[in-house]
């Protein structure tokens, strides 16, 4: 179904979750509970804030080693020279003011039997319920030649921060006439439309700053999120600066060389001046340590409660989860953080947990001032995620510049809203 998506649509979908008036739970048992959250991204930070609002007298601890969170949404604009990295950075002072205890250490271990978390200083935290929001880690060497040292030369920039700046700086240092190569792994991966937004932003940079340069996208996927919309935009704006190759067009990369700055496909060795390698991914390391990942490397969960199907009393949210058709996105993580918090508050207060409606929206910039979007609506009945038939929508093809500019404004408003919800 194709429709023009407005901010009002998204707010309605958000309300459809049936979420919270954030009325505090009144329970003596809950006030004695110990809730530990590992990971301070959009999922974990939101879960911590929401839990403290629902259970003001309960001990809520957020374990996050980094004092500043650098957001991935909008980081592609930093790569394209359209935004400062400082606009992506958020601290935890607002969460701490609510009474959440911030532990600035790395979680090294989880013992589901004793219900303890071991920290990098060898101390432990006991929990009654544990929420993992570990994000992603990389499958080093799943793509031959891409090991832990490769990102120093071949940045992935798939975790925002120094890698974002490295890729930006490499693009700026490249001589005009250079070739930029981007490799895209097989799905699933964090932010399904992310590589294609990045390609648009890089192509815009090349068009305006290095007009005889070109971006070659080598894609392991024959189809991708918002594909007709991206391809329409590329044909209109970047016909001379962007080339997308599908698997059938020799787009699948089998090996990369950091020393030679070369990507190898079945039939061609493609030399780059700048190479952005987005590697295959899996759940963040602590999820595997906790025993909540399966053979796929991701975390199976009960969709109604977000509790791991492999370990009791451990809940998993965000990019690490197996939540298809709900994508791995900041919007998903934020909403799952709220719902999981409500679930945990209900469980420790001996209240029932009911299925609900969930939504996701994802904006992608195609030029500095225009964007496209998609909205999905889901249910989590019977412990499974499913699409709500006939709900949601996608930006229309052949839309006017006015519509695309409006979506860009909505994207900026959404980013402000979601970061405020997570970090205050």
C-alpha positions in Angstrom: 0.0 0.0 0.0 1.4 3.4 -1.0 0.5 6.6 0.8 1.9 9.9 1.9 3.0 9.5 5.5 2.7 12.4 7.8 4.0 13.0 11.3 0.4 12.8 12.5 0.1 9.2 11.1 3.2 8.2 13.0 1.9 9.7 16.3 -1.4 7.8 15.8 0.5 4.6 15.3 2.6 5.3 18.4 -0.6 5.8 20.4 -1.9 2.5 19.0 0.6 0.7 21.1 -1.9 1.0 24.0 1.1 2.1 26.0 1.2 3.5 29.4 0.0 6.6 30.9 3.1 5.7 32.9 1.0 5.2 35.9 3.2 3.9 38.7 2.7 0.3 39.8 1.8 -0.1 43.5 3.5 -3.3 44.7 5.6 -4.1 47.8 7.2 -6.9 45.8 8.1 -4.6 43.0 9.8 -2.1 45.4 12.1 -4.8 46.5 13.0 -6.0 43.0 16.4 -5.4 41.4 16.3 -4.7 37.7 19.5 -4.5 35.7 19.7 -3.2 32.2 22.8 -3.7 30.0 23.3 -1.3 27.1 22.5 2.4 27.0 21.3 2.8 23.5 17.8 3.7 22.3 16.4 0.5 23.8 18.2 0.3 27.1 18.1 4.0 27.9 14.3 4.1 27.2 13.7 1.0 29.2 15.6 2.5 32.2 13.7 5.8 32.1 10.3 4.0 31.7 10.9 1.5 34.5 11.9 4.3 36.9 8.7 6.1 36.1 6.6 3.0 36.5 8.4 1.7 39.6 9.8 4.8 41.3 10.8 2.9 44.5 12.5 0.0 42.6 16.3 -0.3 42.1 17.0 0.2 38.4 20.6 -0.1 37.3 21.9 0.8 33.8 25.2 -0.8 32.9 26.9 1.3 30.1 30.7 1.9 29.9 30.5 4.9 27.6 29.7 8.3 29.2 28.3 9.5 25.9 26.0 7.7 23.4 26.6 8.5 19.7 23.4 7.9 17.7 23.4 6.1 14.4 20.3 7.7 13.0 21.4 10.8 11.1 25.1 9.8 11.3 25.1 9.3 7.5 24.6 13.0 7.2 27.8 13.4 9.2 29.6 11.2 6.7 28.3 13.4 3.9 29.5 16.6 5.5 26.0 17.8 6.3 25.9 17.5 10.1 28.3 17.7 13.0 29.1 14.7 15.1 28.3 16.6 18.3 24.7 16.7 17.2 24.7 12.9 17.5 26.0 12.8 21.1 23.9 12.3 24.2 24.8 11.8 27.9 23.0 10.0 30.7 22.5 12.8 33.1 18.8 13.0 32.5 18.4 9.3 33.3 20.5 9.6 36.4 18.4 12.5 37.7 15.3 10.2 37.6 17.1 7.9 40.1 18.5 5.3 37.8 21.9 4.1 38.9 24.4 4.3 36.1 27.3 1.8 36.3 30.0 3.0 33.9 31.6 -0.4 33.3 31.5 -3.2 30.8 29.3 -6.2 31.5 31.7 -9.2 31.1 29.5 -12.1 32.2 26.0 -13.2 33.1 25.1 -16.1 35.3 21.4 -16.9 34.6 21.3 -19.5 37.5 22.6 -17.2 40.2 21.1 -14.1 38.4 24.2 -12.1 38.6 26.1 -9.8 36.2 29.9 -9.7 36.4 31.5 -6.3 35.6 34.9 -5.4 34.2 36.2 -4.7 37.7 35.2 -8.2 38.8 32.3 -6.9 41.0 28.9 -8.4 40.5 25.3 -7.1 40.3 22.4 -9.3 41.4 19.1 -9.0 39.5 15.6 -10.3 39.7 15.0 -9.3 36.0 17.7 -8.5 33.5 17.1 -6.5 30.3 19.7 -6.9 27.5 19.9 -4.1 24.9 23.3 -5.1 23.5 23.0 -3.8 20.0 25.2 -5.6 17.4 28.6 -7.0 17.1 30.5 -8.0 13.9 31.2 -11.4 12.4 34.9 -10.9 11.9 36.3 -12.8 9.0 32.8 -13.9 7.8 33.9 -11.7 4.9 37.4 -12.9 4.0 39.9 -10.2 4.8 37.7 -8.2 7.1 39.1 -8.9 10.6 39.4 -6.7 13.7 42.2 -4.6 12.3 40.6 -3.9 8.9 38.3 -1.0 9.9 41.4 1.1 10.4 41.7 1.2 6.7 38.3 0.1 5.5 35.8 1.8 7.9 32.4 0.2 8.5 30.9 3.3 10.3 28.1 0.9 11.4 28.6 2.0 15.0 28.5 5.7 15.1 31.5 7.7 16.5 35.1 7.5 15.5 34.3 5.2 12.5 31.8 7.8 11.2 34.5 10.5 11.3 37.1 8.2 9.7 34.9 7.5 6.7 34.0 11.2 6.4 37.7 12.2 6.6 38.7 9.6 3.9 36.0 11.0 1.6 37.2 14.5 2.1 40.8 13.6 1.5 40.1 11.6 -1.7 41.2 13.3 -4.9 38.5 14.2 -7.4 38.1 11.4 -9.9 38.4 8.7 -7.2 36.3 5.6 -6.8 34.3 4.9 -3.6 33.3 1.3 -3.0 30.6 0.2 -0.5 30.0 -3.5 0.3 26.7 -4.6 1.8 26.3 -7.9 3.6 23.4 -10.3 3.4 20.4 -9.4 5.6 19.6 -9.2 8.4 21.6 -6.3 9.7 21.1 -3.1 11.7 19.0 -0.5 9.9 17.9 -2.2 6.7 17.7 1.1 4.6 20.9 2.5 6.2 23.3 1.5 3.4 21.1 3.0 0.7 20.6 6.3 2.6 24.4 6.4 3.0 24.9 5.8 -0.7 22.6 8.7 -1.4 24.4 11.0 0.9 27.8 10.0 -0.4 26.7 10.4 -4.0 25.4 13.9 -3.1 28.8 14.7 -1.6 30.6 13.4 -4.7 28.3 15.3 -7.0 28.8 18.6 -5.2 32.4 18.4 -4.1 34.2 15.8 -6.3 32.1 15.7 -9.5 34.3 13.3 -11.5 34.2 10.7 -8.7 31.9 7.7 -8.4 30.4 5.4 -5.8 30.0 1.7 -6.6 27.7 -0.3 -4.3 28.3 -4.1 -4.2 25.2 -5.6 -2.7 24.6 -9.2 -1.4 20.9 -8.5 -1.5 18.7 -8.6 -4.7 16.1 -6.4 -3.0 16.1 -3.9 -0.1 14.0 -1.6 1.9 12.3 1.2 0.0 14.1 0.0 -3.2 11.8 1.6 -5.8 12.0 5.0 -4.0 15.8 4.9 -3.7 16.3 3.8 -7.3 14.0 6.6 -8.4 16.0 9.1 -6.4 19.3 7.8 -7.7 18.1 8.0 -11.3 17.0 11.6 -10.8 19.8 12.9 -8.7 22.9 10.8 -9.1 22.9 9.0 -12.5 26.6 9.8 -13.0 27.8 9.3 -9.4 26.2 6.1 -8.1 26.2 2.5 -9.5 24.3 -0.3 -7.7 25.2 -3.9 -8.4 22.9 -6.7 -7.3 24.1 -10.3 -6.8 23.1 -11.2 -10.3 25.2 -8.3 -11.6 28.3 -9.5 -9.8 27.6 -7.4 -6.7 28.4 -10.1 -4.2 31.8 -9.6 -2.6 33.8 -12.7 -1.6 36.9 -11.1 -0.2 38.4 -7.6 0.6 42.0 -6.5 1.0 42.7 -3.6 3.3 46.3 -3.3 2.1 45.3 -3.3 -1.6 42.0 -1.3 -1.1 40.4 -3.9 -3.3 37.0 -5.8 -3.3 36.9 -9.1 -5.0 33.7 -10.5 -6.7 33.4 -13.6 -8.7 34.4 -11.9 -11.9 36.2 -8.6 -11.0 38.8 -7.1 -8.7 37.5 -3.6 -7.9 40.2 -1.1 -6.7 38.9 1.7 -4.5 40.3 5.0 -3.3 37.9 4.8 -0.3 36.2 1.6 0.8 33.2 1.4 3.2 32.8 -2.3 4.2 29.6 -3.0 6.1 30.3 -6.4 7.6 28.0 -9.3 8.5 26.5 -8.9 12.0 25.1 -10.7 15.0 23.9 -9.7 18.5 26.2 -7.8 20.8 28.8 -10.0 22.6 27.1 -10.0 26.0 24.1 -11.7 24.5 26.1 -14.7 23.5 27.9 -14.7 26.9 24.4 -14.7 28.6 23.3 -17.7 26.5 20.4 -15.9 24.8 21.7 -16.3 21.2 20.8 -19.2 18.9 22.7 -20.6 15.9 21.8 -17.5 13.8 23.8 -15.3 16.2 20.6 -13.4 17.1 18.3 -13.6 20.1 15.0 -15.5 20.0 12.4 -13.9 22.3 8.8 -14.2 23.3 7.3 -11.3 21.4 4.7 -10.6 24.0 7.0 -10.3 27.0 10.4 -9.8 25.3 11.7 -12.6 27.5 14.4 -14.8 26.0 13.1 -18.2 24.9 16.5 -19.7 26.0 17.0 -18.2 29.5 14.4 -17.3 32.1 14.2 -13.8 33.6 16.3 -12.3 30.9 14.6 -10.0 28.4 16.2 -8.8 25.1 15.2 -5.7 23.1 16.5 -3.8 20.1 18.8 -4.8 17.3 19.9 -8.0 18.9 16.5 -9.7 18.8 14.8 -12.0 16.2 11.8 -9.8 15.8 10.9 -10.1 12.1 8.9 -8.6 10.5 9.8 -5.7 12.9 13.1 -4.3 11.6 16.3 -3.6 13.5 15.8 0.2 13.9 16.1 2.9 16.5 12.3 3.4 16.5 11.9 -0.4 17.1 14.4 -0.3 20.0 12.8 2.7 21.6 9.3 1.2 21.4 10.5 -2.2 22.6 12.2 -0.5 25.5 8.9 1.0 26.6 7.0 -2.2 26.2 9.6 -4.3 27.8 9.7 -1.9 30.8 5.9 -2.2 31.1 6.2 -6.0 30.9 8.9 -6.3 33.6 6.9 -3.9 35.8 3.8 -6.0 35.3 5.6 -9.3 36.0 7.3 -8.2 39.2 4.0 -6.7 40.4 2.1 -9.9 39.7 0.1 -8.2 36.9 -0.9 -9.8 33.6 0.9 -9.0 30.4 -1.3 -8.6 27.3 -0.4 -8.4 23.6 -0.4 -5.0 22.0 0.1 -3.2 18.7 3.5 -2.0 17.7 4.7 0.4 15.0 8.0 1.3 13.3 8.9 4.2 11.1 12.1 4.8 9.2 13.1 7.9 7.4 15.9 8.0 4.8 17.5 11.1 3.3 18.0 11.0 -0.4 19.3 14.6 -0.7 20.3 17.1 2.0 16.8 18.5 2.1 14.5 15.6 1.0 13.6 12.2 2.6 11.5 9.1 2.1 9.9 6.9 4.7 8.1 3.7 5.5 5.8 2.7 8.4 5.0 -0.8 9.6 2.4 -1.9 12.1 2.7 -5.2 14.0 1.1 -7.4 16.6 2.8 -9.6 19.2 0.0 -12.1 20.0 0.9 -15.6 21.1 4.6 -14.7 21.6 5.1 -14.0 17.9 5.5 -10.8 15.8 3.2 -10.4 12.8 2.2 -7.7 10.3 -1.1 -6.0 10.7 -2.7 -6.4 7.3 -3.6 -3.2 5.6 -1.8 -1.0 8.1 1.3 1.1 7.5 2.6 2.5 4.2 5.4 3.9 2.2 6.2 7.3 0.6 4.6 7.6 -2.9 6.7 7.4 -6.0 7.0 10.4 -8.2 6.2 12.7 -5.3 6.7 16.4 -5.5 9.7 18.1 -3.9 7.3 19.6 -1.4 6.3 16.2 -0.1 9.9 15.0 0.1 11.0 18.2 1.9 8.1 17.7 4.4 9.3 14.2 5.2 12.8 15.6 5.8 11.4 18.0 8.3 9.4 15.2 9.9 12.6 13.2 10.1 14.4 15.9 12.0 11.4 16.3 14.4 11.3 12.5 14.9 15.0 12.5 15.8 14.6 15.2 18.4 11.6 13.4 19.9 13.2 10.0 20.1 16.5 11.2 21.6 14.5 13.2 24.2 12.4 10.2 25.1 15.6 8.1 25.5 18.0 10.5 27.1 15.9 13.4 28.3 
